[in-house]
């Protein structure tokens, strides 16, 4: 989905497809959330995504690619 600012954002169905892929691919153990800036997501949305990633047993690392701590300390 494209926002009013022209940025592209995943909708819930797209996140669910990505999560299903991760559940079905046990060789993936490290996930990087990036694109735009994940720390600008609504808290509830980020918590929803992180909780589902944490529920996947073979995912060992979840990283968040963000510039927010540098740009908005």
QUIVENVEN-V421648 format. One record per run of one state. SS is the DSSP state (hx for helix, st for strand, lp for the rest). FROM is the first residue (numbers start at 1). TO is the last residue. If there is no record, write none. Layout:
SS/FROM/TO
SS/FROM/TO
This chain:
lp/1/1
st/2/2
lp/3/7
st/8/8
lp/9/11
hx/12/24
lp/25/29
st/30/33
lp/34/37
hx/38/40
lp/41/42
hx/43/54
lp/55/60
st/61/64
lp/65/67
hx/68/71
lp/72/73
